[in-house]
């Protein structure tokens, strides 16, 4: 604790505070106040941690002279800083919006269909052997609730030469997938008798109520 | 300062106060109705008050070229925090009256009042959220200022409460200035000035000079507040007179009389301060006041306050050098003499 500056000891007043000399007392007390306050604020200012904005490149001292800047200069600088802040914020918000969208897409949890072992986006290629083309459709339930039962149907498979395999000639077993609990999958076998089909490459789709899967079938010569 | 000047400052304060309270009510109205809370939250803000802190935020922002809209969030935030502090102060000081009415804990009990103070303090952060008005850079800087201010204020309050609990009496004016610099100046004047300038100038203002001015202005405010507790009228002051003496608050007058009193009187004063507040009698309070009068402690504090105000005038000229003249600058300058002459 500091000693009171206005009395050399407790119980004793400095000369300036004696009641016989009020004018001088006022002057001394006021001077003391100014000195004390100047010391305290000096120490306070040394302790202040400058906020981040003080370190911002926009706040680099501009070399203003002792007389201070022109009255309008602060205003111009503030306006420029305001505009820059606006654009920075706009950029930041736009970036954040795209980042949110990308993250949402990455975390998307949905129902997908795919072939055995293939990625969900790859078409199902039917394997040909002994006059029969076969493959397997998988339905994956990545949602939090059960789905189905779900009927699976085929579109006509068409070749580039105009040949058509009608939907009724595509056998799907079972034609209705059972209910699939969350986090589980179900499959159906896909079979096409190609013994009497013209050679060529056929394309079509297998459809469920939630997703579609492209089908690729090559009938050899 | 003429009576007209004083009236002008008070009228400006009243205008800013009205704006701030309106905005504060909107913020509080957004909260869900909660029994035992909603009504209490609106109590102290609804009693009025000087609105010095939000007025300084708003005027300083506009002086630097900013708009009312930009500064309103931080202005509301500091007024909400101030009301939270008042509720807690009244409990800590066992005060009976605030702004002319019974204190919140007298009306509703300490637990509910404490909870209301907590709620106001936490809700005061709400107006500082990024609302797209300030931009993230300034918003972040304002939040940093707010958190720094809150820490310093609470630390200052802790020091004062500690002095009273441990009956610390070996104190001088420097100790007093350090105390009020923390517990009063930061949230009453320094933070409002710094944040107002930060927003209005978009971070280009010299905050160091404003801090210096804010310290002097806040010190003059607190000295006058201490004096009003002895010299004011209860009607205008809004609290009980001599409350500070009863609480043993380390005011400039008390520190002065402790140093100026003859050894037997000083020993008696120390004994008086060592007693729990509840055991201090009206006769003892009267004796403390008499000793202050006998030793010129009130006159000392008045003179000391004038010295601080002189320093504030000089600091103000440096702090606002380069800021274009405006009625906002005039208002801020008018606050210096106002601090010496205000009656409420």
Interface residues (C-beta under 8 A of the other chain):
Chain A: X1 X2 X3 X4 X5 X6 X7 X10 X11 X12 X13 X17 X19 X25 X26 X29 X30 X31 X32 X33 X34 X36 X37 X38 X39 X40 X41 X43 X44 X45 X48 X49 X51 X52 X53 X54 X56 X58 X59 X64 X68 X69 X70 X71 X72 X73 X74 X75 X77 X78 X79 X81 X82 X85 X86 X88 X89 X92
Chain B: X64 X65 X66 X132 X135 X136 X137 X138 X140 X141 X144 X145 X148 X168 X170 X171 X172 X173 X174 X175 X177 X178 X181 X198 X200 X201 X202 X203 X204 X205 X207 X208 X211 X212 X215 X216 X219 X255 X256 X258 X259 X260 X261 X262 X263 X265 X266 X295 X296 X299 X300 X303 X304 X305 X306 X307 X308 X310 X311 X321 X322 X323 X324
